[in-house]
C-alpha cells in the first residue's frame, strides 16, 4: 500500500467490473459499455475506438491490434493477431533496385495494411455482444462534436507537429492553424467521424471494401506505394495459440511471433535464476540484472523474430530452460557485459494498451497502435485515417527472417500480457512504448510477484531501459542509482520522456474483487463499480 503522506494515486478496487486505459474518456466509455450490459470484449473495443479519436497520436483505426482473452477468467487463453501485412507487390528487390536499404518511417513503403478494424469485428462477433455499429458510437460522437485535449496528449501532439505539418492532408486535419491543439482546447476530426459512421453502417467492409479503402490506396499509390485494393479487401485477423512460460509459479502468456512478446518471456526465464525478492526493487543490483537480461533477449529477438508464415522462428529453443541458463551464464552481477549488437528498433514509440474485466470475470488484454506517434504521419485526404508505419519494422536484407516480402507481417512491438495462477487470471496487464514493452512487462510483473506491490505501485515504480548502447534512467531514480549503474560499466543518461505506459487489473478470487492501476505517465485512469 502506498505511503498516504506522499502524492500519488490509490489502486482502484471494485466488485462488478473494471477498466483501465490511458485516457479518461476511454475508461469511461468502457464502464458505460459494461453498465449497459456489454461484456469485457464489448467494452474493450468501445474504449479502443474512443482512444483512436481522443489519443490519435498513440493509436488509430489505421493501425493494428492484438488481444488476449480469457472467458470467465479461467481456463484457455485465446489470442488474436490483428497485425496487417505488406502490399503483395512490395519486395526487397523492388526497394534495393531503387537504392532503398531501410524503410523510412514516413514513406509509403512503411505503411502496412491496417489490421485493427477487421480484428475488432472478429473479436466482437466471436466474444462480444455488441456489433461495430454500437461499439463505435462514443468514438463517432467525440470525432464529430469534439473533445478536450488532455496534458500528455498535448505534449505528444506538440512534439510531432512538425511531422504533421510536412504532409498537407495531415496538417489540414490534425493541426489547428499549423499548430498542435493545446491543453483544454476542443478538437474535432470530422473526416474521421464520417469514416467511423461508414464502418458502423457496413462493418469491416466499410473500411476495407469501399470509398475508404479507395481513398487510402489511391493516396498511397500517389506517393509511390505498392498498395492495391485487394491488399485491403483480403486482410484478415488470425487466431493464434499464445506462447507462455512459468515464472515464479505463474503462467505468463504472450502473442507469438510476429509479435515481440517472446522477448518478455525470455527476460523472465533469465531472471528466474536470481533471487530478486531479496534485492531492493529500486536498487542498482536489481536494475542491473534486468538491464542485462533485456540486452540478451533483445539480441535474440532481432536475430529471430519474424512472421512465422515466412520464416522459421525457434520459439521452443528460445523459451527453453537450457537457453535461459546459457544466457544467464553470460551475465555478471558485478559488471556490464561487453557490447552486444545494438537493437535495430526505434528509441521510443507509442501505443495504447487497455484492459477490462466484467462481472463474469471475462478478461480482455487489448493493445492497438500506429507504431510511431501519428504513425507515418500520412492521413487519407477524404477518410481522415492516419496510417501506421509498421513496415519500418522490416529489414531490407534478403535472407534475414524479418526481411520485407509480399503479404508478410513485420516484427511487431505491441504485446498484451496475461498472467495466470492455478489456471485463473491473476493479472491482465500490458506496458506500451515500442521497444520498451518487454522490459516493462518483466519489470511490472516482477514488482507484483516479488515485491508485493499492488497494481498502482507496480506501475508507479521508476523505470530504466537499455537502448542503443545507453541505459536511460527515469528521474524517479536518484543520482545514486545513475552512479551505481555507471560503476558497473553502463553508459547512463536521462531520457527526455518517461518510459512506456501501462495498465493492470488483478483478480482477487478469494474475496471476489478486482484491483486496478493506471499509468501515471499518461492521462488515463482505472475505474470500477
C-alpha positions in Angstrom: 0.0 0.0 0.0 1.3 3.5 -0.9 2.5 6.0 1.7 -0.5 8.2 2.1 1.8 11.1 3.1 3.1 11.3 -0.4 1.4 12.4 -3.6 0.1 9.7 -5.9 -3.0 7.7 -6.7 -4.5 4.7 -5.0 -5.2 1.4 -6.6 -8.9 1.2 -7.6 -10.9 -1.6 -6.0 -14.3 -2.9 -7.2 -16.6 -5.9 -7.3 -18.6 -5.9 -10.5 -16.4 -4.7 -13.4 -13.2 -2.7 -14.1 -11.5 -0.9 -16.9 -8.1 0.7 -17.1 -6.9 2.8 -20.1 -4.6 5.7 -20.7 -7.4 8.3 -21.3 -10.3 9.1 -19.0 -12.8 9.3 -21.8 -11.8 5.8 -22.9 -12.1 4.3 -19.5 -15.5 5.9 -19.0 -16.6 4.5 -22.4 -15.6 1.0 -21.2 -17.5 1.4 -18.0 -20.6 2.7 -19.8 -20.5 -0.3 -22.1 -20.3 -2.7 -19.1 -23.2 -0.9 -17.3 -25.2 -1.1 -20.5 -25.0 -4.9 -20.4 -21.9 -5.4 -22.5 -19.1 -7.7 -21.6 -15.3 -7.2 -21.4 -14.8 -7.5 -25.1 -17.6 -5.1 -26.0 -16.1 -2.6 -23.5 -12.5 -3.1 -24.8 -13.4 -2.4 -28.4 -15.6 0.6 -27.5 -12.8 2.0 -25.3 -10.2 1.5 -28.0 -12.3 3.2 -30.6 -12.6 6.2 -28.4 -8.9 6.3 -28.0 -8.4 6.2 -31.7 -10.1 9.6 -31.7 -9.1 11.3 -28.4 -5.5 10.0 -28.3 -4.7 9.9 -32.1 -1.0 10.3 -31.7 -0.9 6.9 -30.0 -3.4 4.8 -31.9 -5.9 4.9 -34.7 -8.1 2.8 -37.0 -5.2 2.9 -39.5 -3.2 0.7 -37.2 -3.0 -2.8 -35.8 -4.5 -4.7 -32.8 -3.5 -7.7 -30.7 -5.7 -9.2 -27.9 -5.6 -12.0 -25.3 -9.0 -13.1 -23.9 -10.0 -15.5 -21.1 -13.6 -16.4 -20.8 -14.8 -16.4 -17.2 -11.2 -15.6 -16.1 -10.2 -19.3 -16.1 -9.0 -21.9 -18.5 -7.9 -21.4 -22.1 -6.2 -18.1 -23.1 -7.4 -17.1 -26.6 -5.1 -15.0 -28.7 -5.8 -12.8 -31.8 -3.2 -11.4 -34.1 -4.7 -8.4 -35.9 -1.5 -7.1 -37.5 -1.6 -6.1 -41.1 0.7 -7.1 -44.0 2.9 -5.5 -46.6 1.3 -5.0 -50.1 1.6 -8.0 -52.3 3.7 -6.0 -54.8 6.3 -4.9 -52.3 9.6 -6.8 -52.4 13.1 -6.3 -51.0 14.3 -6.4 -54.6 12.0 -3.6 -55.6 13.4 -1.4 -52.8 17.0 -2.3 -53.4 16.7 -1.5 -57.1 15.8 2.0 -56.0 18.6 2.3 -53.6 16.4 1.8 -50.5 18.2 -0.2 -47.9 16.0 0.6 -45.0 12.3 1.6 -44.8 12.0 5.1 -43.5 9.1 5.9 -41.1 7.3 8.5 -43.2 7.4 6.8 -46.6 4.6 4.8 -48.3 6.7 1.7 -48.0 6.3 1.9 -44.2 2.5 1.7 -44.4 1.3 -1.9 -43.9 -2.4 -2.5 -44.4 -4.3 -1.7 -41.1 -5.5 -4.8 -39.3 -7.4 -3.2 -36.4 -10.9 -2.9 -37.8 -11.0 -6.5 -39.1 -9.7 -7.6 -35.7 -12.4 -5.6 -33.8 -15.2 -7.1 -35.9 -13.9 -10.6 -35.4 -13.4 -10.2 -31.7 -16.9 -8.8 -31.2 -18.6 -11.4 -33.4 -16.8 -14.3 -31.5 -16.6 -13.0 -27.9 -18.8 -9.9 -27.6 -22.5 -9.0 -27.7 -22.1 -5.6 -29.4 -21.7 -5.0 -33.1 -19.3 -2.4 -34.5 -22.4 -0.2 -35.0 -22.9 0.1 -31.3 -19.3 -0.1 -30.2 -18.3 2.9 -32.4 -21.0 5.4 -31.3 -19.0 7.1 -28.5 -16.0 7.5 -30.8 -18.2 8.9 -33.5 -19.6 11.4 -31.0 -16.1 12.7 -29.9 -14.8 12.9 -33.5 -17.9 14.8 -34.7 -18.6 17.0 -31.7 -15.1 17.4 -30.3 -13.3 16.6 -27.0 -10.9 18.5 -24.7 -7.2 17.9 -25.1 -5.5 16.4 -22.1 -2.0 17.2 -20.9 0.0 14.2 -22.1 -1.8 14.1 -25.4 -1.0 17.8 -25.8 2.7 17.2 -25.1 2.9 14.3 -27.6 1.0 16.2 -30.2 3.2 19.2 -30.0 6.4 17.1 -30.2 5.1 15.8 -33.6 3.6 19.0 -35.0 6.5 19.4 -37.5 5.9 15.9 -38.8 2.2 16.6 -39.4 3.0 19.9 -41.0 5.1 18.2 -43.6 2.1 16.4 -45.1 -0.7 18.6 -46.4 -3.6 16.2 -45.7 -2.3 15.5 -42.2 -1.7 19.2 -41.5 -5.3 20.1 -42.7 -6.9 17.6 -40.4 -4.7 17.2 -37.4 -3.4 20.7 -36.8 -5.1 24.0 -35.9 -3.7 26.9 -38.0 -0.5 24.9 -38.4 0.0 24.1 -34.7 -0.9 21.3 -32.3 -4.0 21.7 -30.2 -3.4 22.9 -26.7 -4.4 21.6 -23.3 -8.1 22.1 -22.7 -8.7 23.1 -26.3 -11.6 21.4 -28.2 -10.5 19.3 -31.1 -12.7 17.7 -33.8 -12.0 15.2 -36.6 -15.0 15.4 -39.0 -13.5 13.3 -41.8 -12.6 10.6 -39.3 -16.2 10.8 -37.9 -17.5 10.2 -41.4 -15.3 7.1 -41.8 -16.4 5.7 -38.4 -20.0 6.1 -39.5 -19.3 4.2 -42.7 -17.8 1.4 -40.6 -20.7 1.4 -38.1 -23.1 1.1 -41.0 -21.2 -1.6 -43.1 -18.9 -3.3 -40.7 -15.3 -4.1 -41.8 -16.4 -3.7 -45.4 -16.9 -0.1 -44.7 -13.2 0.2 -44.2 -11.7 -2.5 -46.5 -14.1 -2.5 -49.4 -15.5 0.9 -50.5 -14.6 4.5 -50.7 -12.4 4.5 -47.5 -10.1 1.8 -49.0 -10.2 3.6 -52.4 -9.1 6.8 -50.6 -6.2 5.1 -48.8 -5.0 3.0 -51.8 -5.0 6.0 -54.2 -3.3 8.2 -51.6 -0.5 5.6 -51.1 -0.1 5.0 -54.8 0.2 8.7 -55.5 3.2 8.7 -53.2 4.9 5.7 -54.8 3.4 3.0 -52.7 2.8 -0.5 -54.0 -0.7 -0.9 -52.3 -3.6 -2.4 -54.2 -7.3 -2.6 -53.5 -7.2 -6.3 -52.8 -4.4 -5.8 -50.2 -7.2 -4.3 -48.2 -10.2 -6.5 -49.1 -8.3 -9.7 -48.4 -6.9 -8.6 -45.0 -7.9 -10.9 -42.2 -7.1 -11.2 -38.5 -5.8 -14.6 -37.3 -6.4 -16.5 -34.1 -3.1 -17.8 -32.7 -2.1 -20.1 -29.9 -0.4 -17.9 -27.2 3.1 -18.8 -26.1 3.9 -18.9 -22.4 6.4 -19.6 -19.7 6.2 -20.3 -16.0 7.7 -17.6 -13.8 7.7 -17.9 -10.0 4.7 -20.2 -10.1 2.7 -18.0 -12.5 1.9 -18.9 -16.2 2.7 -15.8 -18.3 1.1 -15.6 -21.8 2.0 -13.6 -24.9 1.0 -13.5 -28.5 3.6 -15.5 -30.5 5.8 -14.0 -33.3 5.5 -11.9 -35.4 5.0 -10.1 -32.0 7.9 -9.5 -29.7 6.1 -10.9 -26.7 8.6 -13.8 -26.7 11.2 -11.2 -25.7 9.4 -10.6 -22.4 9.2 -14.3 -21.8 13.0 -14.8 -22.5 13.7 -12.0 -20.0 11.6 -13.7 -17.3 13.3 -17.0 -17.9 16.7 -15.4 -17.4 15.6 -13.5 -14.3 14.0 -16.7 -12.9 17.5 -17.8 -11.9 18.1 -14.9 -9.5 16.7 -14.2 -6.0 15.1 -10.9 -7.0 12.8 -10.8 -3.9 15.8 -10.1 -1.6 17.0 -7.2 -3.7 16.0 -3.6 -3.4 13.3 -3.1 -6.1 14.7 0.3 -7.0 18.3 -0.6 -6.3 21.3 -0.9 -8.6 21.6 -4.7 -8.3 18.0 -5.5 -9.4 18.1 -3.0 -12.2 21.5 -4.2 -13.4 20.2 -7.8 -13.8 17.0 -6.5 -15.6 19.2 -4.5 -18.0 21.5 -7.4 -18.8 18.6 -9.8 -19.3 17.0 -7.4 -21.7 20.2 -6.9 -23.7 20.4 -10.7 -24.3 16.7 -11.1 -25.0 16.6 -8.2 -27.5 19.6 -9.6 -29.3 17.8 -12.9 -29.8 14.6 -11.0 -30.8 16.5 -9.1 -33.5 18.0 -12.3 -34.9 14.9 -14.5 -34.9 11.5 -12.8 -34.5 9.6 -12.6 -37.8 6.3 -13.6 -39.4 6.3 -17.4 -38.9 4.4 -17.9 -42.2 7.6 -16.8 -43.9 10.4 -17.7 -41.5 11.2 -20.5 -39.0 11.2 -18.9 -35.6 12.7 -21.3 -33.0 10.2 -20.5 -30.3 10.8 -23.7 -28.4 14.5 -23.2 -28.2 14.3 -19.5 -27.3 11.9 -20.4 -24.4 13.8 -23.4 -23.2 15.4 -23.5 -19.7 18.7 -24.5 -21.4 18.7 -21.3 -23.5 17.9 -19.3 -20.4 20.7 -21.0 -18.4 23.3 -20.3 -21.2 22.3 -16.7 -21.4 22.4 -16.3 -17.6 25.9 -17.6 -17.7 26.9 -14.5 -19.8 25.7 -12.2 -17.0 28.0 -10.9 -14.3 26.3 -9.4 -11.2 29.3 -7.1 -10.9 30.0 -5.8 -14.4 28.0 -5.0 -17.5 28.6 -7.3 -20.4 30.8 -6.3 -23.3 28.9 -4.6 -26.1 26.3 -6.6 -27.8 24.8 -5.8 -31.2 22.6 -2.8 -30.8 18.8 -3.1 -31.1 17.6 -2.2 -34.5 14.3 -0.9 -33.1 13.3 2.7 -32.6 14.3 4.5 -29.4 10.7 5.4 -28.4 7.3 4.8 -29.9 3.8 5.0 -28.6 0.7 2.8 -28.4 -2.4 2.4 -26.3 -2.9 -0.6 -24.0 -6.1 -1.2 -22.1 -7.6 -4.0 -20.1 -11.2 -4.8 -19.0 -12.7 -7.4 -16.6 -16.5 -7.8 -16.4 -18.8 -9.2 -13.7 -18.5 -12.7 -15.1 -14.7 -12.3 -15.0 -14.3 -12.4 -18.7 -10.9 -10.8 -19.1 -9.6 -8.9 -22.1 -6.0 -7.7 -22.5 -6.0 -5.4 -25.6 -3.5 -3.3 -27.5 -3.8 -1.1 -30.5 -1.1 1.0 -32.2 0.0 3.2 -35.1 3.7 2.5 -34.1 5.3 5.9 -34.2 3.4 8.9 -32.8 0.8 9.5 -35.6 2.3 6.5 -37.4 3.5 7.5 -40.8 2.0 11.0 -40.4 0.1 10.3 -43.7 -3.7 10.7 -43.3 -6.2 9.8 -46.0 -7.3 13.0 -47.7 -11.0 12.0 -47.7 -11.2 9.4 -44.9 -9.1 11.2 -42.2 -7.5 7.8 -41.4 -3.9 8.2 -40.1 -1.9 5.3 -41.4 0.5 3.3 -39.4 4.2 2.8 -40.3 4.7 -0.8 -39.1 6.6 -1.5 -42.3 9.6 0.4 -40.9 10.0 -2.7 -38.6 11.0 -4.8 -41.6 14.6 -5.3 -42.7 15.6 -4.7 -46.3 18.1 -7.6 -46.1 17.4 -10.7 -48.2 17.9 -13.8 -46.2 17.1 -12.2 -42.8 14.0 -13.7 -41.2 12.4 -10.3 -40.9 13.1 -9.1 -44.5 10.2 -7.4 -46.2 8.2 -9.5 -48.5 4.7 -9.5 -50.2 1.8 -10.1 -47.7 4.3 -10.5 -44.9 3.8 -9.1 -41.4 6.7 -7.2 -39.8 8.2 -7.9 -36.5 5.7 -6.2 -34.2 6.4 -4.4 -30.9 2.8 -4.4 -29.4 2.2 -7.1 -26.8 -0.7 -7.6 -24.5 0.1 -9.8 -21.4 -1.9 -12.2 -19.3 -0.6 -13.8 -16.0 -2.4 -16.9 -14.7 -2.1 -18.6 -11.3 -3.5 -22.1 -10.8 -5.5 -21.8 -14.1 -7.1 -18.5 -13.3 -6.3 -14.9 -14.2 -4.1 -13.2 -11.7 -3.2 -10.1 -13.7 -4.3 -8.8 -17.0 -1.6 -6.3 -17.9 0.4 -4.5 -20.5 3.1 -1.8 -20.8 3.2 0.0 -24.1 6.0 2.1 -25.6 7.6 0.5 -28.7 10.8 -1.3 -28.0 10.4 -0.8 -24.2 7.4 -3.1 -23.9 9.2 -6.4 -23.0 11.2 -4.6 -20.3 8.0 -3.0 -19.0 6.2 -6.4 -18.9 9.0 -8.0 -16.9 9.5 -5.0 -14.6 5.9 -4.5 -13.7 5.2 -8.3 -13.3 8.2 -8.8 -11.0 7.2 -5.8 -9.0 3.9 -7.5 -8.1 5.2 -11.1 -7.8 8.4 -10.4 -5.9 7.9 -7.2 -4.0 4.2 -7.4 -3.2 3.4 -4.2 -5.0 -0.3 -3.6 -5.8 -1.1 -2.7 -9.4 -0.7 1.0 -9.0 2.6 0.8 -7.1 3.9 -1.6 -9.7 3.2 1.0 -12.4 4.4 3.9 -10.4 7.8 2.2 -9.9 10.5 4.2 -11.8 12.0 2.6 -14.9 15.3 2.1 -16.8 15.8 1.0 -20.3 19.0 0.0 -22.2 18.7 1.2 -25.8 21.3 1.8 -28.4 24.2 1.4 -26.1 22.9 3.5 -23.2 20.9 2.9 -20.1 18.2 5.7 -19.8 17.2 6.2 -16.2 13.9 8.0 -15.4 14.1 10.9 -13.0 12.2 8.9 -10.4 15.5 7.2 -9.6 18.2 9.3 -7.9 21.8 10.1 -8.9 23.0 7.2 -6.6 21.4 4.8 -9.0 22.9 6.5 -12.0 26.3 6.4 -10.3 25.9 2.8 -9.3 25.0 1.6 -12.8 27.9 3.6 -14.2 30.2 1.9 -11.7 29.1 -1.4 -13.2 30.2 -0.2 -16.6 27.0 1.0 -18.1 26.8 4.2 -20.1 24.0 6.1 -18.4 21.8 9.0 -19.3 18.4 10.6 -18.6 15.6 10.3 -21.2 13.6 13.3 -22.4 10.3 11.4 -21.9 9.4 8.7 -19.4 9.4 5.1 -20.5 6.2 3.4 -21.5 2.7 3.4 -20.2 0.8 0.5 -18.6 -2.5 -0.7 -17.2 -3.1 -3.6 -14.8 -6.2 -5.4 -13.5 -5.7 -8.0 -10.9 -8.4 -10.5 -9.8 -8.7 -11.5 -6.1 -10.6 -14.7 -6.4 -10.8 -15.3 -2.7 -12.6 -12.1 -2.0 -14.4 -11.8 -5.3 -13.0 -8.4 -6.0 -10.9 -6.5 -8.6 -7.9 -4.2 -8.2 -6.5 -2.0 -10.9 -3.8 0.6 -11.6 -3.3 3.0 -14.4 -0.2 4.6 -15.9 0.8 7.8 -14.0 2.9 8.8 -17.0 -0.3 9.2 -19.1 -3.6 10.9 -18.7 -5.8 7.9 -18.0 -7.3 6.2 -15.1 -8.8 3.0 -13.8 -12.5 2.9 -12.9 -14.5 0.1 -11.3 -18.0 -0.3 -10.0 
